[in-house]
């Protein structure tokens, strides 16, 4: 036999043996992926069930109408895209795992059970985090309807272009511990919170220094080196009136290296629209005022005109 033919046959035999060693048992793959998909679905349903039970426990302690309770729960879920996230992290992943044996391009995962288990765990962890956030926000949103005599509601709107790990909001006179917001990274923060009546200002931004041991955990500085970006000298102030919803301006920041440019903008029309979308149950219970430009009557004018338009529309129908 020609030496080259012998080498060729040897190579073909080696490839055959190699492919045989990695041959996929489709029946075993179907059994494995079906089992993993079932577990993923059951765990996902368990997360949803636990969230619903926690919400029911919260409801029991609320002296609110059934309609108000239902509205708060519905809007909070929508704000966090619960249905969309459940589809993405539970339903779609379950289908993806289950269908692996039926698509040739995906059959390489038949021999990667450990990888599939890790994917499932990551997605379920994400769903647990979303569910916990929803539960916490529902409880917080219920509490917004119960104000003490010296408390008002503040609409806090912040946008950061770049990283802002911890943002200090302080009360003039330092009577309250500074409110800590963050982390933000090329995104926005929009929430209604309780604050005592008084004057407030944006104090500073704190970031940990990359490649150092410093960390910010749950709003608390751990030992190490940090970068401080002072905002207090910019005079970004607002006032909170008790018993009212207070517009406080929109803090916008743009981080470039170790520098930040910032401003507190009057974007009341946009903010009120966001308030009405995300907190519709508040606007009929508390008056909305301008705590940023206290002498500006635009908000009351805007809301008055909007009510007139809404009334005219209803009469026209």
N, C-alpha and C positions, 0 to 999 in steps of 0.2 A: 504494500500500500504506500502511495506517495506520502511523504512526511507532512506536506501541507494539508492533504485530505485528512490525515490522522489528527492533526492539530484542530482542524475544523470540526470533526466529529466530537473531539474531546470538549471543545468549546460549547457545542450544541448540547452535549450531555450535561455539562456544568450548569448551563442556563436552565435546562429542564429541571434539574435537581433543585436549583435555587428557587425557581417559580413554584415547585411543588411544596417547598418548605414554607412558602408564604401563601399557599392556597387558602382560599376563604371558604369556610363551611357556612353556606348561606342559611341553612336551617338553624345552626347554633347562633348565628348572627341575629336572626329573627327573634329567637328566644331571648337573647340578651337585651336587644334594643327594646323589645316589647316590655320586658320587665323594668328597664330603666325609665321608659316613657311613662309607665303606670305609676312608678314611685314618684316621678317628678310631678305628675298630675295630682296625685294624692297629697303630696306635700304643699303644692300650690293652693289646692282647695282648703287645706288645713290652715294656711296663712290667712286666707280670706275669711274663713269661719271664725278664727281667733279674733280678727279685726272686728267683725260684726258683733261678736260677744262683748268685746271691750267697749264698743260704741253703745251697746244696749245698757251696759253697766253705768256709763257716763250719763245716759239719758235719764236713768232712774232718779238721779240726784238733781235734775233740772226742773224748775217750776215754770216751764214755758209751754206755749200751745204746741199741739202736735204739728201744726203747719210750720211754725218757726223752727222746731227741732229738725223736721224733715228738710227744710230749706238749707239750714246750716250744714247738715251732713252732706246733702247733695252738692252744694257749691264747693265745699272743701274737697270732696272727691274729684270734682271736675278740675279744680285749681291744680291738683297734683296728677292729673291725667291717669287716674287709677285704672279705668277700663283699658286704656291704651297700653299702659305698663303691664297689666296682667296678661293682655294678649301677647305682648312682646316677650315677657320673661317666663311665662308659664305655658300658655296654649301653643305658641309658635315653637318653643323649644321642645315641648312634648312631641309635636308633629315631626319636627326635624329629626329627633332621635329615632322615633318609630319608623320613619320612612327610609332610613339609611340602607337597609338591605335591598331595597327595591330600585335604587339608582346606582348604576355601575360606577359612576364617578365618586359616589360617596362610600362605596363599599370598603375603601381603605380604612374607614373608622371601625369596621367590624373587629379589627384586632387592637382597638384602642379604647377598651372599656374604661380604663382609668381616666383618660382624657375626657370622655363623655360624662363621667361622674363629677369631675371637677367643674365642667361647664354648667352642669345642673346645679351644683352647690353655689356657684357664683351668682347665677340668675335668681335662685331662691333667696339668697342673702340680700340681693338688691330689692326683691319684692318685700322682704321683711322690713327693710329700712324705710321703704315708701309707706308701708302700712303703719309703722310706728309714727312716722311724721304726720300722717293723716289723723291718727288718734290724738296725738299731742295738739295738733292745730284745731281739731274739733273742740277739745276741752278748753283751749285758749279762746276760741271764738265764742263759746258759750259765756265765758267769763267777761267778755267785752260788754255784754248787755247789763252787767251789774257793776255800777260805778259807786265808789264812796263819794261823800260830799265834796272832797277836795281833788277828785280825779277827773281827768278829761281823756279823750282819745286822740292820739297823734297818728297822722298818716306819715309813715317813714318811707321815703323813696330815695334809693341810692343806686347809682350806676358806676361801675368801675371798669375802665379800660386798662387791663393789667391786674396784677395781684394786689389785693388788700385783705390781709388775713384777719386783722382785728381793727375795728373802727370804734373809737370812743365818742359817745354822746354824753355830755356832762351838763349838770344843772348849775346855773350861776349861784355862787355861794357854797356849792359843794355839799348841799344837804342830803343828797341821795348819792348812792354809789353809781359811778358812770355806767351807762348802758353800753353793752358790747355787741357789735354787729359784725358778722362775717363768718367764714371767709368768703370773699368774692374774687372771681378771676374772669374778667371779660363777661360779666353778667350783672344782673340787677337784683336788688333786694326791695320788696314791696310788702309792707305789713302795716296793720293797724295795731297799736299797742296802747296800754294804759300808762299815763304819766300823771304825776301830781301837778296841780296848777303851779305855774311858775315860768321862768325864763330858762332857755336851754341853748347850748351852742355845740357845734362840732369841734371836738378837741384835737384828736390826732389819729393817725393810722400807724399800726405797728406790724411789721413783717419780720419773720425770722431770716437771718442771713444764710443764703445757700451754702451748702458744704460745711455748715457748722453744726454743733450739737444742740443749738437752740430749737425749741419747739413751742407751739401754742396749742394746748389741748383743752377743749371745752371752754374756750375763752380765757384760759389762765396761762400766763407766761411761765414756762419752765426755765431752769437755769441755763444761761447762755447769752449770746450776743444778738441784738436786734437792731433793725433800722426803724427810726422814728420819723414820721412825716407830720410836721406840726400844721394843724388847721386853725388853731385858736386865734392866731394873729389875723386871720382873714375875716373875722367878725361874722361868721355864719351862724346867725342867731334866729330864734323863733320863740313865740310865747304859746303857752297852753292854758286855755280856759277850762275850768271844771264844767262837767255836764255837756260838753260839746265835742264835735269832731273837728280837729284842728289841722288845716293844711299847713305843712311846715317847709315847703319848698322841695326842690329835687337836687340832692348833692351829686355832682358829676365829677369824676376824677380820671385823669389820664396819666399813667405811670410810664416814664421813660428812664430806664436805668435807675439811678438813685435820686431822681427828681420826680416831682408830681405837679401837674397843673390842675387846678380845681376851681369850681364855682358853685354857688347855690342859686339855682334857676327858679324862676316863676313859671311853672308849667301846670297851673291849676286845672285847666280844662282837661288835659290828658289824665292827670292824677284822679280827678273826680270821676271820669269815665271808668278808670280802673277800679276805683272804690265801688262804684255801682255794679260792676261785673263780679268782683270778688267778694264784696261784703254787702250784698243788696239788702240784707236784713237790718243794717245799721242806719241807713239814710232816713227811714221813716220814724226812727226813735230819737235821734239826736240832730240838732241843727249843725250845719257845716259852716265853719268860719275860717277866715284867713289869719293864721297865726304867724305867717311869714311877713306879709305886708299888711299890718293891722289897720292902716288907714285906707286900704284899697277896697272898694265896694264891688269889685268885679264878680267875685264868687256869688254873692247874694243876687246880683243882677243876672248872672248866667243861670242860676238855679230857678229864679223867678220866671225867666223867659222859657226855660225848658218845661216848667210846669204848665205855663200857658199853652205851649205848643202841644203838650200831651193832652191837655183838656180839650183843645180845639179838635185834635185828631179823634178823640173818643166821641165827641158830639157829631163829627162828620160821619162816623160809622153808624 
